[in-house]
Amino acid sequence: MTKMCYSCCVPLDNLEFQGPAEHYCKYCTDEQGLLKSKEVVQEGVANWLQSWQPNLDRAAAQLRAAHFLRAMPAWAEDDS
């Protein structure tokens, strides 16, 4: 079974995405392995969405990223 980042769902089985934390990728954590803020992670997801959907405007990318993160274990209990 593929191990996924609890924050953004990238596959942690891929060494390219692994960081210092067991359950989070290098994009979602700082150098000490601490989870970055939801706002920072959401910005990264929005950037990723726009990287493969060039016609997606920024507001829509941010909205989709926010919706996506609500389904992730790291953010499921976050009411913001």
C-alpha positions in Angstrom: 0.0 0.0 0.0 1.3 3.4 -1.0 2.2 5.7 1.9 0.8 9.2 1.3 1.5 12.6 2.9 -1.2 13.3 5.5 -1.2 17.0 4.5 -1.2 17.0 0.6 -1.4 13.4 -0.5 1.9 13.1 -2.4 3.2 9.6 -2.5 5.9 9.2 0.2 7.1 5.9 -1.3 8.8 8.2 -3.9 12.1 9.2 -2.3 11.9 12.6 -4.2 9.0 13.6 -1.9 10.3 12.4 1.4 11.3 14.9 4.0 12.3 14.7 7.7 8.8 13.8 9.0 7.4 10.3 8.9 3.8 11.3 7.7 4.5 14.5 5.8 6.3 15.3 2.6 9.2 17.8 2.1 6.8 20.3 0.7 4.5 20.4 3.8 7.3 20.5 6.5 10.1 22.7 7.4 13.7 21.5 7.9 12.9 20.2 11.4 10.0 18.1 10.1 7.3 20.4 11.6 4.1 20.9 9.5 3.9 24.2 7.8 0.8 26.3 8.2 -2.4 25.4 6.4 -2.1 28.7 4.4 1.4 27.9 3.2 0.4 24.3 2.2 -2.8 25.6 0.5 -0.7 28.1 -1.5 1.5 25.2 -2.7 -1.4 23.1 -3.7 -3.0 26.0 -5.6 0.4 26.5 -7.4 0.4 22.8 -8.3 -3.1 23.0 -9.6 -2.3 25.9 -11.8 0.9 24.2 -13.1 -1.1 21.6 -14.9 -4.3 23.6 -15.5 -3.0 26.8 -17.1 -6.5 28.3 -17.6 -7.4 28.0 -13.9 -7.5 31.5 -12.4 -5.9 32.1 -9.0 -9.2 32.5 -7.0 -10.5 29.2 -8.4 -7.1 27.4 -7.6 -7.2 28.7 -4.0 -10.8 27.5 -3.6 -10.0 24.1 -5.0 -6.9 23.8 -2.8 -9.0 24.7 0.3 -11.6 22.1 -0.6 -8.9 19.4 -1.2 -7.1 20.1 2.1 -10.3 19.6 4.1 -10.2 15.9 3.0 -6.6 15.4 4.3 -6.0 14.0 7.8 -3.7 16.9 8.8 -6.5 19.4 8.2 -9.7 17.5 8.6 -10.3 18.8 12.2 -9.3 22.4 11.2 -12.4 24.6 11.0 -10.6 27.6 9.3 
